[in-house]
């Protein structure tokens, strides 16, 4: 009688254990993490400690696909979890200062995706998951670091105004205001080389006097800058190297001379420009710029019989301080 009395409960317990094992969801895990993160076994321990309804799938078994990727980012680690495949897949992202925190959070998300009743906390007295560096063999499995999906290169519009000093009208630098509008393609993290285009306009005035007469000069000009190099030196400092082309109109009016005349001449110039931009707050920017241009036409203006008032320089240079705002 004693044998029968204990055999029935043992058989029932064995049946319940097999049923629970059969109800557990098989998981096909794909795990990648940067050096210094807990390894795949640590993630599995975190997962199975929270729910008994998840287990690693056997070879060839139909299973729920779970992909875990953890990248090192400024300030800590960023992890991404993808459960499922195709249109039915769900994606979660999490960032933390320590990779162990990211692993624990992704394991909890995986457990809740499989078992809504999964434990949200595990025994704090349990030993922490071991941290193992990535071996050279494991590093070879990922020869190329893929760009962050959440940080793609984007186009931005930038508008602003600059205070400029340049020598286009006089050997002594003359002031002018230069409003501008630009288009920038940039990425804020990773391999961030981009490019930029900018349109600007300026109006300058100068008066040059001689003993036998004087002249008043006004220069209207528009500028196109194409910047094949537009990249961050180190956040929040950006640099741009550009080619520049100007087109406009130079007006000259004689003064204090008999038979004073008014003339208008075309203005064309080309050269290079460079900018350093500081972005201290959000989309607001402060910039320091410089340029060197070579006028294509060098006109000479004179009074009386042949007294030169001004001749366009072979090289003109300028510098500017500007403020700008990025949209969006």
Secondary structure by P-SEA (a helix, b strand, c coil): caaaaaaaaaaaaaaaaaaaaaabbbbbbbbbbccccccaaaaaaaaaaacccbbbbccccbbbbbbbbbbbcccbbbbbbbccccccbbbbbbbcccaaaaaaaaaaaaaaaacccccccccccccccccccccaaaaaaccccccccccccbbbbbbbbbbbbbccccccbbbbbbbbcbbbbbbccccccccccccccccccccccccccbbbbbbbbbbbbbbcbbbbccccbbbbbbbbbbbbbbbbbbcccccbbbbbbbbbbcccccbbbbbcccccccccccbbbbbcbbbbbbcccccccccccccccccccccccccc
